[in-house]
Amino acid sequence: MMSIAFSAERLWDSLATMARIGAREDGGVNRLALGTADAEARRLLRDWALAAGCSMEVDRLGSMYLTYPGAEPGRAPVAVGSHLDSVPTGGKYDGPYGVLLGLEVVRALHAAGRRTTAPICVVNWSNEEGSRFTPAMSASEAAMGFREEASVLGAPDNFDASVTFGQALAASGWAGSAEPAAARRFAAYFEAHIEQGPILEREGIPVGIVTHGHGVVHVDVVVTGENGHVGAPMAGRRDALAAASELVLALERIAIGSGGLATATRLTLQPDARGNIPSLVRFAASLRHGEQAALDGMCAAFDGFIAELTARRGVSVAIEPRGGYPSVRFAAPLLDAMRRAAGAAGLAHRDMATPIGHDALHLGRVVPSAMLFIPCHGGLSHNPAESITPAWSAAGLATMGPAVIETAGGLA
């Protein structure tokens, strides 16, 4: 029988304290990965965790592993985590909620003088957001073996290309020596997060059990036509922007038809002049679906439309892969443990998917993993106005905390 008293108030206070680091005047936060604010947030997390009886390791990509010992220290740890970095105009809860929920689990154990059978490891993954260094979630991706460490360390700063991830990591003081691949030996991984969508708030449900994550394909699309005068006849033009516009609309049409998601962003053109027909257009595109076969079908449909378009308009289209990941199903026993805990706490809950990327999607390809969502007001995230209630925060803790302890073998 669970006898650990988690403190929802302590978790809420910790969220407020963490939000002061990198605070913006508009109420949000700016803690870009490996910057001064991120380094300060890491120091605060370290101090809190050490005071709660944890030991700390930092891997070569800067991810933090704060481990509370188990009664059987040789057993693989059960991990709980997320990230502390933010987008430039971020909110207070995207990321820190999952890290600090894990911290509250070990704080509660420490305060009670208790241990679980297996150790519990609180994880802060480096560069989850990908705002400063592309791609997002690069540290967890490399830890799971899906990206080379050298690729992560060599990624240029998106705001200052003269700086690499590795240089920023060294300058931050958070370059560690632990092997990132050690995370593949976690017995299980849990991640709590705000939904970043409106479903839970709209339905009045405080807990979302995330059963799976959408697969994602990121590409750059480069359309090459022919420069010309805007006064030239319409017939025979090879207008790269007109062709790119059709591609953007095709993405939308394919997504709607398949029940998936697709978005075009970051459009640039050359020559960018009022008197010229554009000869080159580049834009970023992402395609997402909860079922891998359907995602593959979306990509095939887009390829088919490109073939038809190039023949009809006389342009060329190049697709440059920019990463992604497959659809991931989370571990049924871990999801069931959270459902039981939510039921025991009298909390309404529902199953749902995540169309948005999280570190758990890379972990879940190797380690038994689970995710939990709590509502956020208006579904708003990556915005200074991002907000949640203490009751929602407490609901996530009451659901995930017991599940983590159960998965770690219960109280010793």
Secondary structure as a PSIPRED ss2 file (coil, helix, strand):
# PSIPRED VFORMAT (PSIPRED V4.0)

   1 M C   1.000  0.000  0.000
   2 M C   1.000  0.000  0.000
   3 S C   1.000  0.000  0.000
   4 I C   1.000  0.000  0.000
   5 A C   1.000  0.000  0.000
   6 F C   1.000  0.000  0.000
   7 S C   1.000  0.000  0.000
   8 A H   0.000  1.000  0.000
   9 E H   0.000  1.000  0.000
  10 R H   0.000  1.000  0.000
  11 L H   0.000  1.000  0.000
  12 W H   0.000  1.000  0.000
  13 D H   0.000  1.000  0.000
  14 S H   0.000  1.000  0.000
  15 L H   0.000  1.000  0.000
  16 A H   0.000  1.000  0.000
  17 T H   0.000  1.000  0.000
  18 M H   0.000  1.000  0.000
  19 A C   1.000  0.000  0.000
  20 R C   1.000  0.000  0.000
  21 I C   1.000  0.000  0.000
  22 G C   1.000  0.000  0.000
  23 A E   0.000  0.000  1.000
  24 R C   1.000  0.000  0.000
  25 E C   1.000  0.000  0.000
  26 D C   1.000  0.000  0.000
  27 G C   1.000  0.000  0.000
  28 G C   1.000  0.000  0.000
  29 V E   0.000  0.000  1.000
  30 N C   1.000  0.000  0.000
  31 R C   1.000  0.000  0.000
  32 L C   1.000  0.000  0.000
  33 A C   1.000  0.000  0.000
  34 L C   1.000  0.000  0.000
  35 G C   1.000  0.000  0.000
  36 T H   0.000  1.000  0.000
  37 A H   0.000  1.000  0.000
  38 D H   0.000  1.000  0.000
  39 A H   0.000  1.000  0.000
  40 E H   0.000  1.000  0.000
  41 A H   0.000  1.000  0.000
  42 R H   0.000  1.000  0.000
  43 R H   0.000  1.000  0.000
  44 L H   0.000  1.000  0.000
  45 L H   0.000  1.000  0.000
  46 R H   0.000  1.000  0.000
  47 D H   0.000  1.000  0.000
  48 W H   0.000  1.000  0.000
  49 A H   0.000  1.000  0.000
  50 L H   0.000  1.000  0.000
  51 A H   0.000  1.000  0.000
  52 A C   1.000  0.000  0.000
  53 G C   1.000  0.000  0.000
  54 C C   1.000  0.000  0.000
  55 S E   0.000  0.000  1.000
  56 M E   0.000  0.000  1.000
  57 E E   0.000  0.000  1.000
  58 V E   0.000  0.000  1.000
  59 D E   0.000  0.000  1.000
  60 R C   1.000  0.000  0.000
  61 L C   1.000  0.000  0.000
  62 G C   1.000  0.000  0.000
  63 S C   1.000  0.000  0.000
  64 M E   0.000  0.000  1.000
  65 Y E   0.000  0.000  1.000
  66 L E   0.000  0.000  1.000
  67 T E   0.000  0.000  1.000
  68 Y E   0.000  0.000  1.000
  69 P C   1.000  0.000  0.000
  70 G C   1.000  0.000  0.000
  71 A C   1.000  0.000  0.000
  72 E C   1.000  0.000  0.000
  73 P C   1.000  0.000  0.000
  74 G C   1.000  0.000  0.000
  75 R C   1.000  0.000  0.000
  76 A C   1.000  0.000  0.000
  77 P C   1.000  0.000  0.000
  78 V E   0.000  0.000  1.000
  79 A E   0.000  0.000  1.000
  80 V E   0.000  0.000  1.000
  81 G E   0.000  0.000  1.000
  82 S E   0.000  0.000  1.000
  83 H C   1.000  0.000  0.000
  84 L C   1.000  0.000  0.000
  85 D C   1.000  0.000  0.000
  86 S C   1.000  0.000  0.000
  87 V C   1.000  0.000  0.000
  88 P C   1.000  0.000  0.000
  89 T C   1.000  0.000  0.000
  90 G E   0.000  0.000  1.000
  91 G C   1.000  0.000  0.000
  92 K C   1.000  0.000  0.000
  93 Y C   1.000  0.000  0.000
  94 D C   1.000  0.000  0.000
  95 G C   1.000  0.000  0.000
  96 P H   0.000  1.000  0.000
  97 Y H   0.000  1.000  0.000
  98 G H   0.000  1.000  0.000
  99 V H   0.000  1.000  0.000
 100 L H   0.000  1.000  0.000
 101 L H   0.000  1.000  0.000
 102 G H   0.000  1.000  0.000
 103 L H   0.000  1.000  0.000
 104 E H   0.000  1.000  0.000
 105 V H   0.000  1.000  0.000
 106 V H   0.000  1.000  0.000
 107 R H   0.000  1.000  0.000
 108 A H   0.000  1.000  0.000
 109 L H   0.000  1.000  0.000
 110 H H   0.000  1.000  0.000
 111 A H   0.000  1.000  0.000
 112 A H   0.000  1.000  0.000
 113 G C   1.000  0.000  0.000
 114 R C   1.000  0.000  0.000
 115 R C   1.000  0.000  0.000
 116 T E   0.000  0.000  1.000
 117 T C   1.000  0.000  0.000
 118 A C   1.000  0.000  0.000
 119 P C   1.000  0.000  0.000
 120 I E   0.000  0.000  1.000
 121 C E   0.000  0.000  1.000
 122 V E   0.000  0.000  1.000
 123 V E   0.000  0.000  1.000
 124 N E   0.000  0.000  1.000
 125 W C   1.000  0.000  0.000
 126 S C   1.000  0.000  0.000
 127 N C   1.000  0.000  0.000
 128 E C   1.000  0.000  0.000
 129 E C   1.000  0.000  0.000
 130 G C   1.000  0.000  0.000
 131 S C   1.000  0.000  0.000
 132 R C   1.000  0.000  0.000
 133 F E   0.000  0.000  1.000
 134 T C   1.000  0.000  0.000
 135 P C   1.000  0.000  0.000
 136 A C   1.000  0.000  0.000
 137 M C   1.000  0.000  0.000
 138 S H   0.000  1.000  0.000
 139 A H   0.000  1.000  0.000
 140 S H   0.000  1.000  0.000
 141 E H   0.000  1.000  0.000
 142 A H   0.000  1.000  0.000
 143 A H   0.000  1.000  0.000
 144 M C   1.000  0.000  0.000
 145 G C   1.000  0.000  0.000
 146 F C   1.000  0.000  0.000
 147 R C   1.000  0.000  0.000
 148 E C   1.000  0.000  0.000
 149 E H   0.000  1.000  0.000
 150 A H   0.000  1.000  0.000
 151 S H   0.000  1.000  0.000
 152 V H   0.000  1.000  0.000
 153 L H   0.000  1.000  0.000
 154 G C   1.000  0.000  0.000
 155 A C   1.000  0.000  0.000
 156 P E   0.000  0.000  1.000
 157 D E   0.000  0.000  1.000
 158 N C   1.000  0.000  0.000
 159 F C   1.000  0.000  0.000
 160 D C   1.000  0.000  0.000
 161 A C   1.000  0.000  0.000
 162 S C   1.000  0.000  0.000
 163 V C   1.000  0.000  0.000
 164 T E   0.000  0.000  1.000
 165 F H   0.000  1.000  0.000
 166 G H   0.000  1.000  0.000
 167 Q H   0.000  1.000  0.000
 168 A H   0.000  1.000  0.000
 169 L H   0.000  1.000  0.000
 170 A H   0.000  1.000  0.000
 171 A H   0.000  1.000  0.000
 172 S H   0.000  1.000  0.000
 173 G C   1.000  0.000  0.000
 174 W C   1.000  0.000  0.000
 175 A C   1.000  0.000  0.000
 176 G C   1.000  0.000  0.000
 177 S C   1.000  0.000  0.000
 178 A E   0.000  0.000  1.000
 179 E C   1.000  0.000  0.000
 180 P H   0.000  1.000  0.000
 181 A H   0.000  1.000  0.000
 182 A H   0.000  1.000  0.000
 183 A H   0.000  1.000  0.000
 184 R H   0.000  1.000  0.000
 185 R H   0.000  1.000  0.000
 186 F C   1.000  0.000  0.000
 187 A C   1.000  0.000  0.000
 188 A E   0.000  0.000  1.000
 189 Y E   0.000  0.000  1.000
 190 F E   0.000  0.000  1.000
 191 E E   0.000  0.000  1.000
 192 A E   0.000  0.000  1.000
 193 H E   0.000  0.000  1.000
 194 I E   0.000  0.000  1.000
 195 E C   1.000  0.000  0.000
 196 Q C   1.000  0.000  0.000
 197 G C   1.000  0.000  0.000
 198 P C   1.000  0.000  0.000
 199 I H   0.000  1.000  0.000
 200 L H   0.000  1.000  0.000
 201 E H   0.000  1.000  0.000
 202 R H   0.000  1.000  0.000
 203 E H   0.000  1.000  0.000
 204 G C   1.000  0.000  0.000
 205 I C   1.000  0.000  0.000
 206 P C   1.000  0.000  0.000
 207 V E   0.000  0.000  1.000
 208 G E   0.000  0.000  1.000
 209 I E   0.000  0.000  1.000
 210 V E   0.000  0.000  1.000
 211 T E   0.000  0.000  1.000
 212 H E   0.000  0.000  1.000
 213 G E   0.000  0.000  1.000
 214 H C   1.000  0.000  0.000
 215 G E   0.000  0.000  1.000
 216 V E   0.000  0.000  1.000
 217 V E   0.000  0.000  1.000
 218 H E   0.000  0.000  1.000
 219 V E   0.000  0.000  1.000
 220 D E   0.000  0.000  1.000
 221 V E   0.000  0.000  1.000
 222 V E   0.000  0.000  1.000
 223 V E   0.000  0.000  1.000
 224 T E   0.000  0.000  1.000
 225 G C   1.000  0.000  0.000
 226 E C   1.000  0.000  0.000
 227 N C   1.000  0.000  0.000
 228 G E   0.000  0.000  1.000
 229 H E   0.000  0.000  1.000
 230 V C   1.000  0.000  0.000
 231 G C   1.000  0.000  0.000
 232 A C   1.000  0.000  0.000
 233 P C   1.000  0.000  0.000
 234 M C   1.000  0.000  0.000
 235 A C   1.000  0.000  0.000
 236 G C   1.000  0.000  0.000
 237 R C   1.000  0.000  0.000
 238 R C   1.000  0.000  0.000
 239 D C   1.000  0.000  0.000
 240 A H   0.000  1.000  0.000
 241 L H   0.000  1.000  0.000
 242 A H   0.000  1.000  0.000
 243 A H   0.000  1.000  0.000
 244 A H   0.000  1.000  0.000
 245 S H   0.000  1.000  0.000
 246 E H   0.000  1.000  0.000
 247 L H   0.000  1.000  0.000
 248 V H   0.000  1.000  0.000
 249 L H   0.000  1.000  0.000
 250 A H   0.000  1.000  0.000
 251 L H   0.000  1.000  0.000
 252 E H   0.000  1.000  0.000
 253 R H   0.000  1.000  0.000
 254 I H   0.000  1.000  0.000
 255 A H   0.000  1.000  0.000
 256 I H   0.000  1.000  0.000
 257 G H   0.000  1.000  0.000
 258 S H   0.000  1.000  0.000
 259 G C   1.000  0.000  0.000
 260 G C   1.000  0.000  0.000
 261 L E   0.000  0.000  1.000
 262 A E   0.000  0.000  1.000
 263 T E   0.000  0.000  1.000
 264 A E   0.000  0.000  1.000
 265 T E   0.000  0.000  1.000
 266 R E   0.000  0.000  1.000
 267 L E   0.000  0.000  1.000
 268 T E   0.000  0.000  1.000
 269 L E   0.000  0.000  1.000
 270 Q E   0.000  0.000  1.000
 271 P C   1.000  0.000  0.000
 272 D C   1.000  0.000  0.000
 273 A C   1.000  0.000  0.000
 274 R C   1.000  0.000  0.000
 275 G C   1.000  0.000  0.000
 276 N E   0.000  0.000  1.000
 277 I E   0.000  0.000  1.000
 278 P C   1.000  0.000  0.000
 279 S C   1.000  0.000  0.000
 280 L E   0.000  0.000  1.000
 281 V E   0.000  0.000  1.000
 282 R E   0.000  0.000  1.000
 283 F E   0.000  0.000  1.000
 284 A E   0.000  0.000  1.000
 285 A E   0.000  0.000  1.000
 286 S E   0.000  0.000  1.000
 287 L E   0.000  0.000  1.000
 288 R E   0.000  0.000  1.000
 289 H E   0.000  0.000  1.000
 290 G C   1.000  0.000  0.000
 291 E C   1.000  0.000  0.000
 292 Q H   0.000  1.000  0.000
 293 A H   0.000  1.000  0.000
 294 A H   0.000  1.000  0.000
 295 L H   0.000  1.000  0.000
 296 D H   0.000  1.000  0.000
 297 G H   0.000  1.000  0.000
 298 M H   0.000  1.000  0.000
 299 C H   0.000  1.000  0.000
 300 A H   0.000  1.000  0.000
 301 A H   0.000  1.000  0.000
 302 F H   0.000  1.000  0.000
 303 D H   0.000  1.000  0.000
 304 G H   0.000  1.000  0.000
 305 F H   0.000  1.000  0.000
 306 I H   0.000  1.000  0.000
 307 A H   0.000  1.000  0.000
 308 E H   0.000  1.000  0.000
 309 L H   0.000  1.000  0.000
 310 T H   0.000  1.000  0.000
 311 A H   0.000  1.000  0.000
 312 R H   0.000  1.000  0.000
 313 R H   0.000  1.000  0.000
 314 G C   1.000  0.000  0.000
 315 V C   1.000  0.000  0.000
 316 S E   0.000  0.000  1.000
 317 V E   0.000  0.000  1.000
 318 A E   0.000  0.000  1.000
 319 I E   0.000  0.000  1.000
 320 E E   0.000  0.000  1.000
 321 P E   0.000  0.000  1.000
 322 R E   0.000  0.000  1.000
 323 G E   0.000  0.000  1.000
 324 G E   0.000  0.000  1.000
 325 Y E   0.000  0.000  1.000
 326 P C   1.000  0.000  0.000
 327 S C   1.000  0.000  0.000
 328 V E   0.000  0.000  1.000
 329 R E   0.000  0.000  1.000
 330 F C   1.000  0.000  0.000
 331 A C   1.000  0.000  0.000
 332 A H   0.000  1.000  0.000
 333 P H   0.000  1.000  0.000
 334 L H   0.000  1.000  0.000
 335 L H   0.000  1.000  0.000
 336 D H   0.000  1.000  0.000
 337 A H   0.000  1.000  0.000
 338 M H   0.000  1.000  0.000
 339 R H   0.000  1.000  0.000
 340 R H   0.000  1.000  0.000
 341 A H   0.000  1.000  0.000
 342 A H   0.000  1.000  0.000
 343 G H   0.000  1.000  0.000
 344 A H   0.000  1.000  0.000
 345 A C   1.000  0.000  0.000
 346 G C   1.000  0.000  0.000
 347 L C   1.000  0.000  0.000
 348 A C   1.000  0.000  0.000
 349 H E   0.000  0.000  1.000
 350 R E   0.000  0.000  1.000
 351 D E   0.000  0.000  1.000
 352 M E   0.000  0.000  1.000
 353 A E   0.000  0.000  1.000
 354 T E   0.000  0.000  1.000
 355 P C   1.000  0.000  0.000
 356 I C   1.000  0.000  0.000
 357 G C   1.000  0.000  0.000
 358 H C   1.000  0.000  0.000
 359 D H   0.000  1.000  0.000
 360 A H   0.000  1.000  0.000
 361 L H   0.000  1.000  0.000
 362 H H   0.000  1.000  0.000
 363 L H   0.000  1.000  0.000
 364 G C   1.000  0.000  0.000
 365 R C   1.000  0.000  0.000
 366 V C   1.000  0.000  0.000
 367 V C   1.000  0.000  0.000
 368 P C   1.000  0.000  0.000
 369 S E   0.000  0.000  1.000
 370 A E   0.000  0.000  1.000
 371 M E   0.000  0.000  1.000
 372 L E   0.000  0.000  1.000
 373 F E   0.000  0.000  1.000
 374 I E   0.000  0.000  1.000
 375 P C   1.000  0.000  0.000
 376 C C   1.000  0.000  0.000
 377 H H   0.000  1.000  0.000
 378 G H   0.000  1.000  0.000
 379 G H   0.000  1.000  0.000
 380 L C   1.000  0.000  0.000
 381 S C   1.000  0.000  0.000
 382 H C   1.000  0.000  0.000
 383 N C   1.000  0.000  0.000
 384 P C   1.000  0.000  0.000
 385 A C   1.000  0.000  0.000
 386 E C   1.000  0.000  0.000
 387 S C   1.000  0.000  0.000
 388 I C   1.000  0.000  0.000
 389 T C   1.000  0.000  0.000
 390 P H   0.000  1.000  0.000
 391 A H   0.000  1.000  0.000
 392 W H   0.000  1.000  0.000
 393 S H   0.000  1.000  0.000
 394 A H   0.000  1.000  0.000
 395 A H   0.000  1.000  0.000
 396 G H   0.000  1.000  0.000
 397 L H   0.000  1.000  0.000
 398 A H   0.000  1.000  0.000
 399 T H   0.000  1.000  0.000
 400 M H   0.000  1.000  0.000
 401 G H   0.000  1.000  0.000
 402 P H   0.000  1.000  0.000
 403 A H   0.000  1.000  0.000
 404 V H   0.000  1.000  0.000
 405 I H   0.000  1.000  0.000
 406 E H   0.000  1.000  0.000
 407 T H   0.000  1.000  0.000
 408 A C   1.000  0.000  0.000
 409 G C   1.000  0.000  0.000
 410 G C   1.000  0.000  0.000
 411 L E   0.000  0.000  1.000
 412 A C   1.000  0.000  0.000
